[in-house]
């Protein structure tokens, strides 16, 4: 059983997949598996990925590629990866981003040393204007409830990509999001409540390419409406969870639309 499974959805990233894959294969953690989920991509992403895999023979046996017969979106692509994963811990990586070489080893060591269900690392945003912005925990010593509130108020990012999660924890989710926009939120907010111990790993970063994300989100009015509906549907998952399991209710943040 590997220490860590990395799940990477792949769709339309032929310009970026090489950078992502190399950063993954050059991780200092040896006992790791990589699960790339081909979400029926129409470009050369998988061909490029296979070429990079061949350059890392020591990693080749650690790589699996799951192929979808139809495009399902990133939420369900991640789910396919989770269902395939064997690692003690699971972390996601978007295929247009990249990670520092020592990140997963450091996160795993924090997880073991602190017996953590979730380990959070910093995220470095590469902005369109060429500047960088570091996002981490607002308060490293915050309580679990404080961390949840920070994410609800968007003072801390709720991305899955900077959170290493104990595999058994994912099996405790009542609902898995089916929609793309806001799917991280619908997973992370319940998981933080379920977790017994959340730890923080500083220094090495997950690197998020904002300009690629911004370009992929440019769409028609109909497309924007569909994405808004996705967010609302994923917000409903969070509300159902907290309405069912919590005896208290967080004051609804202003940006939460009515569901």
N, C-alpha and C positions, 0 to 999 in steps of 0.2 A: 504494500500500500504506500503510495507516494506521500510525502509530507504535504505538498501543495498541488492543487489542480488549477490551472489558469484557463478560463473559458473566453474564447475570442470569436464573436460573431463576425462573419465576413460577407460584405455586400458592397459592391461599387467602390472599392478602395485600391484600385491598381496603382495609383500614384503614391500610396502610403503604406501598403502592406509590407514592403521590404523593410522599411525603417522599423515598423512595429515588430516584425518577426525577429529581426537581428537583435533588438533590445531584449526580447524574451529569451532567445537562445544563448545570449551572453550573460544571463543571470549567474551569480555566484552560487546559488543554491543548486546542488546536483540532483537531489531526490525530488523531482518535480515532473508533472505531466502537463502537456499542452493540448487543449481540445479546441480546434478550429471548427466552427460551424459554418459551412457553406450554405448561406441562405438563398440558394439559387441565383448567385450573382451572374450578371450578364457580361461582365468584362473579363480581363485576364488576371484577376486577383489570385485565383487558385493556381494558375500556371506559374505566376511569379512566386507565390508561396512555396510551391514544390521545388522550384529552382533554389530558393534560399535554404530549404530543409536539406537539400543535397550537399550544401556547403558545411553543414554541421553534423557529420556522421555520428558523433557521440550523442546527439540529441534526437536523432531520427527515430529511434525506438521509443522515445518518450512522446511522440507526436501522434495524435489521431485527428483525422478529418471526418466530421459528420456531414453528410450531404442531405439537404432538404430537397424534396422533389418539387416543391413550390415555395415561393417567397412567403415567409410568415412574419417577418419583422423581427427586430432585435430582442423584444421581450421573450418570444417563443424560441428564438435561436439560443438565447441564454439558458432557457429551460432545458432544451435538448442537451446542452453542455453539462448542466447540473446533473441531469439524469444519467449521463455517461461517466461523470467524474468519480474517481476512486480516492482522491486525496483526503487527508485529515482535515485540511482547510481548503476552501474554494475562494478564488478571487476572479473578478472579471477584468477584461482589458478591451477597450474599443480598438478596432484594427486601423484607425487613423491616428492613434496616439502612440506613445512609447513610454518606457519605464527606465529609471536609473538602474545600473547593473547590479547593485547590492540590495535593491529594495525588498524582494520577496524573502531573501534569507533573513534580513533584519526584522521584517514583520513576523515571520514564522518564529524566530527566537523570542520576540516579545510575547507572542501568543503562548509559547510553552512556558516561559519564565513567569508569566503572570496568570497562567491558566485562563486565558481570555477566550470568550466566545467570539468576540469581534475585535479586530485590530484596525485602527484608522491611521492612515499616513497622510502626509501633506500632498497637496495637488498644486502643481505649477501651471498656470494658464499662460499660453502664448497668444497674445492679443493680436488683432488685425493690424494695429498701428505699430507693431514691432516691439511693444513693451511686454514685460512679464509681470504676472501678479501671483503671489503665493497665497494659497488658501489652506488653512489648517483648522484645528479646533480653536474656537474662540476662548475657551477656558479648559486647559488640559486637566484640571482637577474637578470639573463639573460632575454633578451626580448624573445618573442615567436619565432621570427626568429632565435635568437641565440640558443634556445633550439633545434629547427629543424636542424640547421646546426650541432650542437653537435651530434645529433643522426645520421645524414647522414655520419659524419666522425667517427662514433662509439666511440666518446668521452663520450657519455651517452648511457646507454642501452635503446633499444626501446621495451623491453618486455611489453606485456599487463599485466603481473602479478603484477607489482608494480605501476599500474595506475588505479585509480578509476575514472570512466567516467560517466558523466550524461547520463542517458538512451536515452534521446531525441537526443543526439549528434550522437549516433550510427546510428540512422535512416537517417542521412544526408549523409551517405557514398554512393557514386555512384556505387562502386564496392566492393564486399566482396570477399576476396581471397578464392580460392577453393583448393589450394595446401598447403602442410604442411610446408615445409622449407621456412622461411622468411615471414610467414603469419602475425606475429606480426607487422613487419615493414610496410606491405601493409595496415594495419589498423591504426597504431599509427601515421605515418607521415602525412597522410591527416587529421586525427582528430586534431592534434596539430595546423594545419593551420586553421581549421574550428572553433576551440575553441576561445571564447572571453577572457577567463581567466584561466590560469594554475597556480596551487599553489603547494607548497612543504610541505611535512610532514616528520619531522626528528625523530630520535630516534628509534622507533619500526621498525622492518624489515620484509621483505619477505625473506624467507630462501630458497636458490636455491641449490639443491644437484647436483653439477657438475659431480660427479663420476657416478651417475645414468644416467645422460644425455649422458655422454661420452660412457658408455656401450651400450646404446640404439642406438647410432649413428654408431657403428662398423658394417660394411656391406660389400657387394661385390662391385666390380668395377661398375657393372651395377647399383647397388643401389645408389652408390655415384653419378653417372651420372644423375640418375633420380632426386636426391635431388638437384643437381646443376641446372637442368632445372626448378625445382620448384622455386628456388630462383630467377632465371631470369624472370620467369613469374610473380612473385610477385613484382619484381622491376619494371616491365612494368606497373603495376597498379599505382605505385607511380609516374612514369614519365608521364603517361596519366593524372593523377590528376593535377600535377603541370603545365603541358603543357596547360591544358584546362582553369585553373582558375587563374594562376598567370601571372602578366605582367612582372615579372622578373624571371630569372632562376638562381638557385644556381649552382655555379661551380661544375661540376661533380666530386665527390670524386674518388680517384684512384681505390678503390676497387669495384666500380660499373662496372660490365661487360657490354659490349654492348648488346643491345636488338634489 
